Each structure stands twice: as C-alpha cells, then as structure tokens.
Amino acid sequence: MADQPVTTEEYRDALRRLLFAWKRQTASGVEVRSDRVRVLALVYSWVAQVHRFGHGFILLEKRGFSHEAHPLVRSALEHTLMAHWVSITGDPTVTSWYAEDHRLLESLLDEAKGRPRDVASSRP
C-alpha cells in the first residue's frame, strides 16, 4: 500500500510542536559544555532558521498559501537533520564543515577576480 501524502494539518501540528518545545526549552536557559561551544556556534544558526521556516509556514498557511509554504517545511527538515547530525558527531564535523565552506568561498572569490566588475554586458 502506498504512503499517503502529508497533509497540511500534519505539517502544522509538527511545526507547532517544534516551536512550542523550543520556547519551553529555552525559557529556562540552555547550558553548553565548554568543549561543545564550537558545535553550538554552527548548530544554533540552523536551529534558528528552522524556527523561522516554521513561523513562515504557519503564517502562510493561515492565509491560505499552504501549498506555497511546503518548501519551507522541507527546508526546515533538512536544517533539522543537519543540525542533529553535527550535534552528534561534534567538533570534527564542525571543523570539516567550516573548511569546506572556506574552500568554496575561496573558489568563488578566485573565479570572481577574473570577471569584469560591471554585470552588464559590454556587447551591443
């Protein structure tokens, strides 16, 4: 039997639970061990983005745009999985992630250096 597609109500329920749990957990403050601060530096921005996606979905869904908001939920899930993975694997993952980001940025800058500064074509 084929799986049924996820309904808007299921998305809404999952996001509400996520947002409620986050508010409940952070109300009392979050303690981070000193050896996990680097992990938190990477994961926290993803967690914050997940909650922005969640709020965005709920706002769009309330206004009748639930279909258009589904990419937000998919992105929230992707960010959640990445944050969970990094939080479990720890510092080596953070170090390699930053190294890869730095490598990609250097590559982008090297490519941009050879291009003209004007984005408009000089051809007629």
Backbone as CSV, one residue per row, in Angstrom:
resi,resn,N_x,N_y,N_z,CA_x,CA_y,CA_z,C_x,C_y,C_z
1,MET,0.845,-1.184,0.000,0.000,0.000,0.000,0.887,1.243,0.000
2,ALA,0.578,2.186,-0.873,1.378,3.397,-0.993,1.123,4.336,0.180
3,ASP,2.178,5.035,0.571,2.028,6.025,1.644,1.167,7.181,1.166
4,GLN,0.367,7.682,2.061,-0.456,8.837,1.744,0.376,10.101,1.861
5,PRO,0.118,11.120,1.031,0.878,12.364,1.152,0.613,13.033,2.501
6,VAL,1.588,13.790,2.944,1.447,14.513,4.214,0.438,15.630,4.029
7,THR,-0.445,15.766,4.994,-1.465,16.806,4.903,-0.964,18.103,5.536
8,THR,-1.626,19.175,5.200,-1.285,20.475,5.778,-1.448,20.452,7.293
9,GLU,-2.461,19.756,7.766,-2.688,19.671,9.210,-1.523,18.975,9.906
10,GLU,-0.962,17.955,9.274,0.193,17.268,9.857,1.420,18.173,9.893
11,TYR,1.634,18.937,8.826,2.726,19.920,8.831,2.531,20.921,9.964
12,ARG,1.308,21.455,10.052,1.008,22.465,11.072,1.244,21.907,12.471
13,ASP,0.782,20.701,12.713,0.946,20.084,14.022,2.424,19.874,14.353
14,ALA,3.194,19.365,13.390,4.626,19.131,13.630,5.356,20.431,13.931
15,LEU,5.059,21.473,13.182,5.730,22.761,13.411,5.320,23.387,14.735
16,ARG,4.061,23.279,15.081,3.616,23.829,16.373,4.315,23.115,17.527
17,ARG,4.442,21.800,17.435,5.153,21.047,18.481,6.610,21.485,18.564
18,LEU,7.243,21.641,17.405,8.635,22.063,17.355,8.818,23.438,17.986
19,LEU,7.969,24.381,17.617,8.089,25.739,18.133,7.784,25.793,19.625
20,PHE,6.783,25.045,20.055,6.440,25.027,21.477,7.578,24.429,22.304
21,ALA,8.141,23.321,21.819,9.245,22.675,22.547,10.445,23.601,22.639
22,TRP,10.729,24.333,21.573,11.859,25.268,21.582,11.640,26.371,22.617
23,LYS,10.457,26.946,22.645,10.165,28.008,23.620,10.258,27.477,25.048
24,ARG,9.737,26.280,25.276,9.768,25.688,26.603,11.206,25.416,27.044
25,GLN,12.026,24.887,26.143,13.407,24.564,26.494,14.253,25.798,26.728
26,THR,14.096,26.813,25.910,14.957,27.984,26.014,14.491,28.970,27.081
27,ALA,13.294,28.805,27.597,12.796,29.731,28.619,13.659,29.697,29.871
28,SER,14.176,28.524,30.204,14.992,28.393,31.411,16.482,28.567,31.125
29,GLY,16.848,28.778,29.876,18.248,28.923,29.508,18.841,27.595,29.083
30,VAL,19.850,27.665,28.258,20.499,26.465,27.751,21.956,26.492,28.185
31,GLU,22.390,25.447,28.853,23.782,25.347,29.266,24.551,24.515,28.251
32,VAL,25.735,24.990,27.903,26.557,24.300,26.922,27.914,24.008,27.547
33,ARG,28.338,22.752,27.451,29.662,22.403,27.958,30.723,23.148,27.151
34,SER,31.829,23.474,27.789,32.865,24.257,27.126,33.442,23.553,25.901
35,ASP,33.468,22.239,25.905,34.018,21.522,24.761,33.024,21.423,23.595
36,ARG,31.801,21.929,23.769,30.785,21.873,22.715,30.415,23.253,22.167
37,VAL,31.143,24.293,22.575,30.804,25.651,22.143,30.951,25.796,20.625
38,ARG,31.993,25.206,20.040,32.169,25.298,18.587,31.025,24.617,17.842
39,VAL,30.551,23.525,18.377,29.417,22.832,17.756,28.181,23.722,17.820
40,LEU,27.952,24.339,18.965,26.803,25.222,19.120,26.869,26.398,18.151
41,ALA,28.070,26.919,17.920,28.220,28.056,17.013,27.693,27.731,15.621
42,LEU,27.846,26.502,15.185,27.337,26.104,13.875,25.870,25.699,13.946
43,VAL,25.511,24.915,14.930,24.167,24.359,15.007,23.116,25.413,15.335
44,TYR,23.450,26.390,16.167,22.446,27.358,16.612,21.820,28.114,15.443
45,SER,22.639,28.499,14.466,22.074,29.241,13.324,21.102,28.366,12.544
46,TRP,21.388,27.058,12.447,20.455,26.165,11.762,19.173,26.007,12.557
47,VAL,19.278,25.901,13.862,18.091,25.774,14.714,17.228,27.033,14.589
48,ALA,17.876,28.189,14.614,17.133,29.446,14.465,16.427,29.494,13.108
49,GLN,17.109,29.034,12.065,16.498,29.040,10.738,15.318,28.085,10.663
50,VAL,15.406,26.953,11.309,14.282,26.012,11.350,13.055,26.693,11.940
51,HIS,13.256,27.467,12.992,12.119,28.129,13.628,11.590,29.276,12.784
52,ARG,12.461,29.954,12.040,11.964,30.976,11.105,11.131,30.320,10.008
53,PHE,11.610,29.190,9.481,10.827,28.462,8.480,9.481,28.042,9.063
54,GLY,9.471,27.573,10.297,8.232,27.144,10.936,7.236,28.274,11.082
55,HIS,7.713,29.417,11.566,6.828,30.581,11.695,6.315,31.018,10.321
56,GLY,7.204,30.999,9.326,6.794,31.388,7.970,5.717,30.473,7.424
57,PHE,5.888,29.170,7.638,4.882,28.229,7.154,3.539,28.500,7.806
58,ILE,3.531,28.662,9.109,2.273,28.867,9.822,1.586,30.147,9.342
59,LEU,2.352,31.212,9.149,1.759,32.461,8.656,1.175,32.290,7.254
60,LEU,1.921,31.649,6.364,1.417,31.436,5.008,0.200,30.512,5.006
61,GLU,0.266,29.464,5.799,-0.840,28.510,5.845,-2.119,29.170,6.354
62,LYS,-2.008,30.034,7.349,-3.191,30.729,7.885,-3.840,31.621,6.834
63,ARG,-3.050,32.096,5.887,-3.566,32.980,4.842,-3.967,32.223,3.572
64,GLY,-3.958,30.889,3.650,-4.418,30.084,2.528,-3.340,29.722,1.522
65,PHE,-2.068,29.873,1.880,-0.982,29.563,0.962,-0.183,28.351,1.430
66,SER,-0.862,27.327,1.901,-0.145,26.169,2.440,0.665,25.454,1.364
67,HIS,0.154,25.390,0.150,0.903,24.705,-0.913,2.223,25.436,-1.187
68,GLU,2.179,26.754,-1.227,3.381,27.536,-1.481,4.371,27.453,-0.319
69,ALA,3.899,27.105,0.855,4.750,27.058,2.044,5.436,25.711,2.248
70,HIS,5.060,24.694,1.491,5.664,23.367,1.675,7.188,23.365,1.515
71,PRO,7.770,24.146,0.590,9.239,24.178,0.532,9.881,24.651,1.847
72,LEU,9.189,25.496,2.589,9.717,25.933,3.888,9.816,24.753,4.854
73,VAL,8.826,23.889,4.820,8.839,22.732,5.710,9.944,21.764,5.301
74,ARG,10.100,21.560,4.019,11.172,20.671,3.544,12.542,21.234,3.941
75,SER,12.717,22.550,3.815,13.981,23.175,4.219,14.178,23.069,5.726
76,ALA,13.110,23.225,6.476,13.204,23.093,7.932,13.655,21.680,8.299
77,LEU,13.117,20.681,7.622,13.513,19.299,7.886,14.992,19.087,7.554
78,GLU,15.433,19.615,6.422,16.837,19.475,6.034,17.753,20.127,7.067
79,HIS,17.421,21.344,7.493,18.219,22.045,8.510,18.218,21.263,9.830
80,THR,17.076,20.696,10.187,16.983,19.929,11.432,17.884,18.708,11.383
81,LEU,17.849,17.987,10.270,18.689,16.799,10.139,20.176,17.156,10.176
82,MET,20.565,18.229,9.509,21.970,18.642,9.526,22.396,19.044,10.938
83,ALA,21.563,19.810,11.608,21.904,20.237,12.973,22.014,19.036,13.903
84,HIS,21.118,18.084,13.749,21.164,16.884,14.583,22.437,16.090,14.312
85,TRP,22.779,15.937,13.044,23.982,15.194,12.666,25.226,15.840,13.254
86,VAL,25.337,17.167,13.104,26.510,17.870,13.626,26.544,17.810,15.142
87,SER,25.400,17.921,15.789,25.386,17.887,17.255,25.837,16.528,17.783
88,ILE,25.596,15.470,17.032,26.024,14.139,17.460,27.498,13.899,17.144
89,THR,27.929,14.281,15.943,29.303,13.986,15.534,30.318,14.944,16.135
90,GLY,29.900,16.170,16.461,30.753,17.078,17.208,31.808,17.832,16.433
91,ASP,32.901,18.154,17.126,33.932,19.041,16.616,34.534,18.643,15.274
92,PRO,34.855,17.373,15.032,35.431,17.053,13.728,34.520,17.462,12.567
93,THR,33.221,17.308,12.759,32.281,17.702,11.717,32.264,19.209,11.544
94,VAL,32.268,19.936,12.647,32.270,21.399,12.568,33.520,21.872,11.846
95,THR,34.652,21.310,12.210,35.911,21.703,11.584,35.883,21.425,10.088
96,SER,35.420,20.251,9.697,35.379,19.928,8.270,34.347,20.779,7.540
97,TRP,33.237,21.091,8.203,32.207,21.933,7.573,32.754,23.334,7.317
98,TYR,33.400,23.927,8.307,33.991,25.252,8.112,35.075,25.213,7.044
99,ALA,35.884,24.139,7.013,36.934,24.015,5.995,36.322,23.953,4.598
100,GLU,35.249,23.209,4.444,34.582,23.120,3.142,33.972,24.461,2.753
101,ASP,33.323,25.152,3.690,32.781,26.478,3.404,33.891,27.434,2.972
102,HIS,35.035,27.372,3.660,36.158,28.239,3.318,36.685,27.909,1.919
103,ARG,36.785,26.621,1.602,37.251,26.216,0.282,36.307,26.722,-0.814
104,LEU,35.012,26.599,-0.599,34.036,27.068,-1.583,34.081,28.586,-1.742
105,LEU,34.247,29.297,-0.633,34.339,30.754,-0.691,35.588,31.193,-1.447
106,GLU,36.719,30.552,-1.171,37.961,30.870,-1.884,37.805,30.616,-3.382
107,SER,37.147,29.524,-3.743,36.909,29.197,-5.143,36.036,30.264,-5.803
108,LEU,34.998,30.688,-5.112,34.113,31.732,-5.631,34.867,33.039,-5.828
109,LEU,35.696,33.406,-4.848,36.472,34.641,-4.953,37.476,34.576,-6.091
110,ASP,38.159,33.446,-6.254,39.116,33.283,-7.352,38.429,33.426,-8.700
111,GLU,37.246,32.841,-8.823,36.502,32.954,-10.080,36.052,34.392,-10.325
112,ALA,35.621,35.071,-9.259,35.128,36.444,-9.402,36.246,37.422,-9.759
113,LYS,37.467,37.147,-9.323,38.589,38.055,-9.609,38.849,38.200,-11.094
114,GLY,38.570,37.178,-11.859,38.818,37.234,-13.296,37.686,37.836,-14.097
115,ARG,36.625,38.202,-13.481,35.451,38.730,-14.188,35.407,40.257,-14.104
116,PRO,34.802,40.897,-15.099,34.649,42.357,-15.027,33.724,42.743,-13.890
117,ARG,33.938,43.935,-13.349,33.110,44.387,-12.220,31.700,44.763,-12.634
118,ASP,31.507,45.159,-13.878,30.195,45.537,-14.366,29.422,44.278,-14.761
119,VAL,28.222,44.125,-14.238,27.445,42.924,-14.531,26.774,42.999,-15.901
120,ALA,26.644,44.222,-16.457,26.023,44.366,-17.758,27.037,43.998,-18.847
121,SER,26.551,43.407,-19.903,27.407,43.008,-20.997,27.913,44.241,-21.751
122,SER,29.160,44.182,-22.193,29.715,45.324,-22.941,29.435,45.167,-24.424
123,ARG,28.824,44.052,-24.816,28.484,43.828,-26.220,27.224,44.598,-26.581
124,PRO,27.140,45.054,-27.835,25.930,45.799,-28.265,24.721,44.920,-28.403
